[in-house]
């Protein structure tokens, strides 16, 4: 197995994942606790019934992940997510909700959630979501993941039309040469291997799957990804996906085969 060693090291491959569960329904919360603790690497360190309680518990316990509903007393899950991510960005938030809605999904991403899963999902998807977030990745429910790309492309089109209107040039010609040079400069900071890893991450492959495809160790893939994020000044997977689309590394229809929700 090829085992390249980038300059910096990524997160540890094997470790305990600490979780806080936040849901106002006691029976559901206890069911989630039983389901999640079937995985030996997952440890539930706290439970909350309200959004306010989730923020306070995250502040005190500093878990790896908060799994949280949207509809809760005192403070909804979206506002709680925003506060948690602002206070301690190292804690990831997985929204687990009944709302299979593009509106809620996009709001969750805007306030800093790294994952969005609906409660009708299979138990295996919940386990996969937790592992993806612990791996500094993201997990988006099937059918909603494409919304992120669509909204980004709409935003890009609106920007291009606005710039073209100001310059008096057709949108497809406006600043085309300058933009091409700028994109090329941004990509030059990455090594060929980092470009490969960037493309696969953006397409939705996990670190383990990338390691298998490129014949690397998981630890090496994680290190490459950490280097990519640092070099490009990106802070989360949604921004990385947008970067890959903008540079033509992937298209809105790209992705691993089958109904795979990871990004």
N, C-alpha and C positions, 0 to 999 in steps of 0.2 A: 504494500500500500504506500502510495506517495504521501509524504508527511511534511509539507512545506512548513516553515516556521516564520510567519510574519514578525515584524519588529515588536508589536505589542501583543499581549495575550488576551484572549476573550474570557467570558464567564466560564466557571467550572461546569463540566459536562454533567456530573452526577452530584446531586445535593438534595436536601430536604426542601420541599416547597411549603412555605408557611402561608396559610389562608385565613382571611376573615370572611365570614358569611353574613350578609345583610339582607334580610327579608322579614316582613312583618307577619308572615303566616308561619306559626310555630311548626305545624305538621310538615309543611313543605321544607322549611329550613332543616328540620331534623332528618328528613329524607335525603336531602342534599348532603348532609353531613355523613350519613351512613354510606351513601353512594361514593363520595369522594375519598373517604378513608379506606375504601377497598384497595386503593393504590398505596403501597407502602411508603412512597416518597412524599405523599401529601399529608400535612399536619394542620388540623384546624386549631388555630390559636385564639380565636374569639368569634362571638356571634353578636349581631345587633338587630334590633327590631325597627329602628328608625334611621333616617338619613343622618340626623345629627349624631346618633350613637355610632354610626359607621365611621364618620369623620373623626370622632373622638377616639374610637378604638384603633383606627389606623394610625392616628397621631401617637398613641401610647405604645402600641405593639410593633409598628413599622413592619407589617407583613410583606411578603413578596407580592401577593395578589389579594385584592378585595373582589369577591364575587357578589354582585349587588343587583337587586331589583330596581326598577324605575319608580313604581308607585309605592311610596312609603309615607308614614306620618311624619310631621314636623318639617322634614326637608326631603324633596324627591331625590331619586338616585342620580339624576343628571347634575344637579347642583352639588350633591355630595361628591360626585366624581370630580367635578371641577375643583373643589376645595382640596380634595386629597391629592390630586395631581399637582396643584399649585404649591402645596406645603411640602410634599415629599415625592418628587418625580420618579424616584426609584421604585415606588409601589405602583404596580400595574392594576388596572381596573377592568374586570370582565362584567359587562352588563348581561344579566340573565333575566329575561322578561317575557311576558305574554305578547308583547307588541311586535308583530311581524310587519313593521311599518318602515318605509324608507325615511319618513320624516324623523321618527325617533332615532333611527340608525345614524343618520347624518348628524343629528344633534349630539349623539353620544360621542362620535368621532371629534366633533368640534370642541367638546369639553375635556377631551384627553383620554377617552376610553381606548384600550388596545384590543378589546374583543367585544363582540356582540353576538349573543346566542338567544334563541327563543326557547321557551320552556317545553315545547313539544319535541325538541331535538332528542336524539337517542343518547343514552348514557355515555357511549363511546365518544360522541362529539364533545360532551362536557369534559371528559378526561383529556381529549386532544387539545381543547381550548386552553385548559390550565397548563398543559405542558408547553404549548406554543408561547404563551405569555411568559412563562418562567424562562423560556429560551430567548427572551427579549424580542419575540415575534409578535404577530397579531393573529386573530382568529375572527373571521367574519362569516355570518350565516349565509348559506347558499341562497342565491336570488337577490341578496342585498349587496354583495361585494361589488357587483358591476355598477351599482349606483355611485360609488366613489369615483370610478373612472369616468362615468357619464357626466357627473357634475364638474369634474376637473376639465374635461374636454369642452363643455359648454362655457366654462369660465375662460379658457384659452381663446375660444372663438370670439367671445365678446370683447376680450382685450385686443385681439388682432383687428377687429372691425373698428374699434374705437381709435386705435393708433392710425389705421389707414384713413379714417375720416379726417383726423387732425392733419395728416400729411398730404391729403389729396391724392393718394395712390391707392390702387386696388389692394385689398387685404393680403392677397397671396404674394404681392411684390414688395410690400412695405417692409423695409429693413431686413430683407431676406438674407443678403450677404453678411451683414453684421451679425445677425442672429446665428447663422451657420458657424461663423468663426467663434462666437462665444460658446456655443455648445461643444465644439471641438476642443476648446481650451479646457472646459470643465471635465471632459472625459480623459484628457491627457494625464491628470493626476492619478488615475487608476492604472494598476498593472493589468495585463491581459487576464490573469487569474481572477483578479478582483472584479473585472467586467463580467466574467462568467458567473461568479457568485452573485453579483448584483442582479443580473438578469434572472437567475433562477429564484432568488428571494422574491423579486417583484412578481414573478409568475405564480408564486404561491407554494413553492417547495419548502419543506422543513429542513433544518440543518442536517438531520439524519439522511434525508432523501438526497440532498445536495452532496453530502459526503459519499454516498453510494454511487452517484452519477459521475463524480469527478475523481473517485478513488482517493479520497482524503479522509482524515480522521474528523470526527465531529468537532473536536476542540480546534482544529485548524480552520474549519469552516467558520466557527464562531469568532475566531480571531480575525479572519478576513472581513467578516461582516462588521465587526467593531471598527476596524481600520477604515472601511468604506464610509461608515456613518461619520467618523471623525474627519476624514479628508473632505467630504462633501458638505459638512456642516448640517447634517440631517439628524433629527432627534427621534423619529419613529418610522414605522413601516409605511403608513399612508404617504408620508412625504417621499420615502424612497420609491414607492410605486409611481407617484407623480413625476419624479425625476426620470425614471426609466421610460415612461411614456413620452415625456417631452424630448428625450434624446433618441427616440426611435428604437430603443432596445426591446420594447414589447409593444403590442397593439392592444386595444380594448378587448379583442377576442382571444388573446393569448392566455395560456394557463395550463396546468397539469390536466391530463385526461380525466374525465369523470366529474361528478358533482362534488368538488373539493372546496371547502369553505375557507381554507387557510390563505393568508396573504403575508 
